[in-house]
Amino acid sequence: MLEALEATIEPDGTIRLHAPVHLTNARRAVVIILDDEASTVETAVLSEQALAADWNRVEEDAAWAHLQRER
């Protein structure tokens, strides 16, 4: 499973996650360093793959069905 996490990387390389993470074992990670002023579009594109797992579920469709136009 892919999960996007927000973090800050300090000048000395220390990575500080913005929320706690609970894992059952060590995992590999990819770190992408963003500009200080990352655009909303850039952030959305970087998050899309990780969030798609949640967005593309039947339960998610059902939760938002009331906002769909009637056909």
CYANA upper distance limits for C-alpha pairs under 8 A (distance plus 0.5 A):
  2 LEU  CA     49 GLN  CA      8.29
  2 LEU  CA     50 ALA  CA      5.72
  3 GLU  CA     50 ALA  CA      5.55
  3 GLU  CA     51 LEU  CA      7.85
  4 ALA  CA     47 SER  CA      6.78
  4 ALA  CA     50 ALA  CA      6.11
  4 ALA  CA     51 LEU  CA      8.06
  5 LEU  CA     17 LEU  CA      7.67
  5 LEU  CA     18 HIS  CA      8.16
  5 LEU  CA     19 ALA  CA      8.31
  6 GLU  CA     17 LEU  CA      6.68
  6 GLU  CA     18 HIS  CA      6.26
  6 GLU  CA     19 ALA  CA      8.17
  7 ALA  CA     15 ILE  CA      7.09
  7 ALA  CA     16 ARG  CA      5.90
  7 ALA  CA     17 LEU  CA      4.68
  7 ALA  CA     18 HIS  CA      5.75
  8 THR  CA     15 ILE  CA      6.31
  8 THR  CA     16 ARG  CA      5.71
  8 THR  CA     17 LEU  CA      6.99
  8 THR  CA     18 HIS  CA      7.93
  9 ILE  CA     13 GLY  CA      6.33
  9 ILE  CA     14 THR  CA      6.13
  9 ILE  CA     15 ILE  CA      5.01
  9 ILE  CA     16 ARG  CA      6.80
 10 GLU  CA     14 THR  CA      5.69
 10 GLU  CA     15 ILE  CA      6.89
 10 GLU  CA     16 ARG  CA      8.23
 23 LEU  CA     27 ARG  CA      8.46
 34 LEU  CA     38 ALA  CA      6.62
 38 ALA  CA     42 GLU  CA      6.81
 38 ALA  CA     43 THR  CA      7.12
 39 SER  CA     43 THR  CA      6.79
 40 THR  CA     44 ALA  CA      6.63
 41 VAL  CA     45 VAL  CA      6.65
 42 GLU  CA     46 LEU  CA      6.77
 43 THR  CA     47 SER  CA      6.67
 44 ALA  CA     48 GLU  CA      6.41
 45 VAL  CA     49 GLN  CA      8.36
 47 SER  CA     51 LEU  CA      6.54
 48 GLU  CA     52 ALA  CA      6.34
 49 GLN  CA     53 ALA  CA      7.89
 51 LEU  CA     55 TRP  CA      6.70
 52 ALA  CA     56 ASN  CA      6.20
 53 ALA  CA     57 ARG  CA      7.58
 54 ASP  CA     60 GLU  CA      7.70
 55 TRP  CA     60 GLU  CA      6.59
 55 TRP  CA     61 ASP  CA      8.31
 56 ASN  CA     60 GLU  CA      7.45
 56 ASN  CA     61 ASP  CA      8.02
 57 ARG  CA     61 ASP  CA      7.01
 58 VAL  CA     62 ALA  CA      6.75
 59 GLU  CA     63 ALA  CA      6.71
 60 GLU  CA     64 TRP  CA      6.99
 61 ASP  CA     65 ALA  CA      6.38
 64 TRP  CA     68 GLN  CA      7.81
